[in-house]
């Protein structure tokens, strides 16, 4: 049976029609089978529509992606509309767009150069005008959006995911120290994935949450029941696949921040139900804003975890730090750097606590107290700056003299004194690692609190762009270059640092 096209008449659209068959007669069984088969082929062989998932503090949403000239394109006006007031109009081949009543862009159809706030910027593909819409290449979003929004943007182009600001949800995975084996995921924000099981695997699919990859996409565990898990992204979604030698199930706790994967056998289920949610052997999640000093105490405190490193994102809350751009604050950059450094350290087997893992206020005293009470081997404070080039590494500059220690109690203003030589040697190791990666770097001593009040080795790392563009501070490759260098140096000095704990 073949499809035929009805002759076109004025005012009538062409439609697909079946060959003539007398009304009232039944179709033969073979013809019905062929029709059903053709319909199934048409329905299931069509490739899924591509999407770009956008995650921001204003809204999480999805946009259709279209193919033009061998590239992926999206409507730029449609992308900006959920983020703030925007309007656009065509003036011949020119498309003029105004965002948030202050940022202006001037695009030209068929051109790969755009003028934003009077400055020309090259795009990796042409701007296209189509049916009253302005289309830009998906690859250009990491160039365009920081200039319109004034903040950090991370584009995962291959998988169709776009992160605006510090919205990413990170996670850690660990095997519980009990029997039967249980795999526990801790997320920095609540999640609600869809769960699917098949022989040998369980999949958590995140369609709406900005979940991002761990340091390694493949995680291995010392368990015959749950040997490994993998992370992947595709077409606007993130997927964690848990590989299992026996049927497993997922359960949620901690308001969606914890997902536990456990065997489904009756004995395993009974053991799971009889055990409290927080079990020794499961690393606790980093301190969230609700656990900061002065915040409400959680109903069931997590089991204490011994941290080797404490990472502190400077500023936060109503303390914005330095204004790095028209809409880029130091507190946002330091938070991204802190999360990146935690990921780099934990991938090297170094348990790490991020003191400020959200936009919250912490006083200098609270930062030092949290570091000292956790008895970590090293404290790293992270800062960002628009002036200068590369990285500056600070150690404490202690006041001359000062009060005396009283037995086990150290004088607050000079608590760093016993650990200062170790701080300085670690700073030298970080300096050497930065130089290997050709990052401009220097070390300094400064009365920079709370370094003076920390009893362990303590550093402050201030990151500036390598060149003149301050938006380099928001580039994931530059952030990782810096945090990887710091983590590598700390891992190399781990024995010396650990001996002082």
ABEGO torsion letter per residue (X at the ends): XBBBBBBBBBGBBBBBBBBBBBBGBBBBAAAAAAAAAAAAAAAAABBBBBBBBBBBAABBBBBBBBBBGGBBBBBAAAAAAAAEBBBBBBBEABBBBBBGGABBBBBBBGBABBBBGGBBBBBABBBBBBGGBBBBBAAAAAAAAAAAAGBBBBBBAAAGBBBBEBABBBBBBBBBBBOBBBBBBBBABBBBBBBBBBBGBBBBBBAABBBBBBABABBBBBBAABABBBBBBBGGBBBBBBBBABBBBBBBBGGGABBBBBBABAAAAAAAAABBABBBGBBBBBBBAAABBGBBBBABBBBBBBBABBBBBBEEEABAEBBABAABBAAAAAAAAAAAAAAAAAAAGBBBBBABABBBBBBAAAAAAAAAAAGBABBBBBBBBABEBEBBBBBBBBBBEEBBBBEABBBAAAAAAAAAAAAAAAAAAAAAAAAAAGBBBBBBBBBBOAAAABABBBBBBBBBBABABAAAAABAAAAAAAAAAAAAAAAAAAAAAAAAX
